[in-house]
Amino acid sequence: MEWYILYTRHHHERAVHARLLGKGFQVYLPLKLVWRKSNRNLRRVVTPLLPRHVFVRCYLELYAYLELISLQGVLRILEDAQGRLRVVPEDEIRLLRRLCDSDNSLECTGYQPQGQLVKVMRGRLRGVAGVIRDGPKTSLLVPFHMLQTSIAVEIDRSHLLPCVERAIPSEALPT
């Protein structure tokens, strides 16, 4: 079984997730907590980390393919430039789950796979590697090659240690 990426209609991620669960598919919808202002106070809201994207794991035979693309709210299954369906490695799904399960602030950002490579040495994200981004708060950019995006994780700089390789090698990047 492989993980595929469904591209949904705007704000239909949760409905697609629920429909797929009801049909017996193995589904993953990465979520993040954000603060929203409502009626003069702040409240925490759970929103999709990757808007319009839902991950589904299945054997993609003709029947499953037709069932997925005909599901209400699904626009298509993502493909690469050659027209092949994008298969997400199990490691990237595990890493996404780990990031979402941490209590760190997450944000979907632009794809930035090159730069100073660092590794988290302490805390819940120990062992996770990414590129450092300095700003008002230090962020670790963890690249996700299948979606050509990065997830920015707010992290304490004292938890990071530069890797021996100074940058992510260009041959490690997908073409």
Secondary structure, 3 states (H helix, E strand, C coil): CEEEEEEECCCCHHHHHHHHHHCCCEEECCEEEEEEEECCEEEEEEEECCCCEEEEEECCCHHHHHHHHCCCCEEEECECCCCCECEECHHHHHHHHHHHHCCCCEEEECCCCCCEEEEECCCCCCCCEEEEECCCCCEEEEEECCCCEEEEEECCHHHEEEEEEEECCHHHCCC
